Amino acid sequence: MAKKLKIRDLTLRDGQQSSFATRMSQAQIDRCLPFYKDAKFYAMEVWGGAVPDSVMRYLNENPWTRLETIHKAVGDVSKLTALSRGRNLFGYAPYTDEIIDGFCRNAIESGLGIMRIFDALNDVDNVKSTIKYVKQYGGIADCAVCYTVDPKYPEPGFLARLMGKKKPQPVFTDAYFVDKAKQMAALGADMITIKDMSGLIPPRRVATLVKLLKQNLSIPVDFHTHCTPGYGLASVLSAIVAGVDVVDTNCWYFAEGTGAPALELVYVFCKKLGIDLGVNMEAVAKINAELREIRKELNKSVFNTEKPEPKPFNPLTDKLPADIDALFDAAIEAAKKDDEEGVIAACRKIEAYFGFPAPNELVQKAEIPGGMYSNMVAQLQQLKAEEILPRAMELIPTVRLAAGLPPLVTPTSQIVGAQAVNCALDEKAGRPMYTNKSAQFVGLVKGEYGKTPVQIDPEFRFKICGVREEQPYDTSKYTMQPNPELPEAGGVKLAETEKEVLLLELFPLVAKKFLTEQKVKAFEAAKTAKPAEPEVAAAAPQPAAQTTVSGNPVTAPLPGRILEVLVKVGDKVAEGQDIVVLEAMKMENSITTEYAGEVKAIFVQPGDTVPTDAVLVDVA
């Protein structure tokens, strides 16, 4: 057991993303930053994940400004961290080395210290370029191995057993994870993170993995988890006892539940163990005072309700009741003895005493990420088809295995979950499974996301993609996003700087809207110094155009946002042809026409939000 433990604070990225949908404004973050400088965390995760998208989409703020502002306030006291999806960076497309190079250089110049790099398939080839450029520009490459579990396959039926069919052999063994970590270390990783994005790793398993990684690697090991299924605190304690170098935590009012364990509880454990965290807990208390008020503000602005908050606790000033203090001791002893049930039980009682959310038993039983489950529920609620949720859950192992058994982490968790829902909907409608499939699922099966942990059956690939051989994404065919001049902003380019170009590449729709609004606003502000032009009476608003269908309507099978219209009026289309691309639950769905004929009318345009059964195109 180490006598020193480094803490990576997740509050300003993963913490607020998990609990408050990434809605903290820059002004709210600014209130905490003076105290963060004094807190002296080893690292602060402040960027990546949903932050760049959300600050533009919901807060009308520039992601680069967020990173630079935090760095200006904190300096080099703590290493600022971002979470990156390897070749996909913060987006979902595989980017060229040129874009990865420019992105890493600009991020590090803006104050980033550590890039935490993962790949949703644990395909090591997908992290090579980011490791290279992060290190080239002086950053620390933290490579994350995504922890996942094998599906709970249904027992083979009588006929299947007669034919000799057995359950698939386990894939995600200790040896699998150690091998992935060793490959990343060989590429130049400066540290390795066990990334338990779903909170599914129990105490005994993480203790084993930490010991194995420490035996096989000469670089630091970090442990990242969530508390959703109820293992988080217990597993962090077991990792500490096993000798982990770094653990990820949240400050009190943004901790536990769907987030990472609370720093304050980890502090109590470590004080009893004689382990120094190197963190100024007096400054942390001041951070918490601000976070408590920010929590109330976010509850009102985001959720329009007062979510219960944990009991206030400052480990420097608050004395624990004797029975609760004894639970900390019991948890430590259980962890040292590898008593998994004992450490879980004690930690859950501690969390219950402080009023943290109870474990999500459904997520624990299903062994899928909480976000994946909530996405499936939301998708079915929008479709008014909640009754098929049990069947969609049953189909997850089947869909996942057919697609090469990808780890369930963003974006593959959403891809598999959305496809399981689509398959359940196909069944309900009397259609063959995989009739309705997202573009992302097609891309995953085709091989565009990288190599899956197990090989995909060529016949299944042919069924889904029309090809039998793996078709890796060819970055040589990558085309940059359009960067037009904006007449409404005085003719300036949509993206004028390299950083703006990178935003446009990673978040085409969101960045286009954000940058356009920024440029128009700046142009209008510049005009205020000029004499006012005579006002022209605004035209009266016109009623919305009526959806008049003369032929056969092509409708939206689910609610979402129009990404692309693939046809124009007058085009001849064949039955089964893709005509519209619809984004729903972060998935791109190609909407096909059931009719052959001519496009008579188009009723949507990119950016429109449409409900289920909305008429998109008229074909006659």
JOTA-V429238 format. One record per helix or strand of 3 or more residues. SS is the DSSP state (alpha for helix, beta for strand). FROM is the first residue (numbers start at 1). TO is the last residue. If there is no record, write none. Layout:
BEGIN
((SS;FROM;TO) (SS;FROM;TO))
END
This chain:
BEGIN
((beta;6;9) (alpha;11;20) (alpha;26;39) (beta;43;48) (alpha;51;57) (alpha;63;74) (beta;79;84) (alpha;86;88) (alpha;97;109) (beta;112;117) (alpha;124;136) (beta;140;146) (alpha;158;162) (alpha;174;186) (beta;191;195) (alpha;203;216) (beta;220;224) (alpha;232;241) (beta;246;250) (alpha;252;254) (alpha;263;273) (alpha;281;303) (alpha;322;336) (alpha;340;353) (alpha;361;366) (alpha;370;382) (alpha;386;402) (alpha;412;428) (alpha;439;446) (alpha;458;465) (alpha;475;477) (alpha;487;489) (alpha;498;506) (alpha;508;527) (beta;552;555) (beta;560;565) (beta;578;584) (beta;587;592) (beta;597;602) (beta;615;619))
END
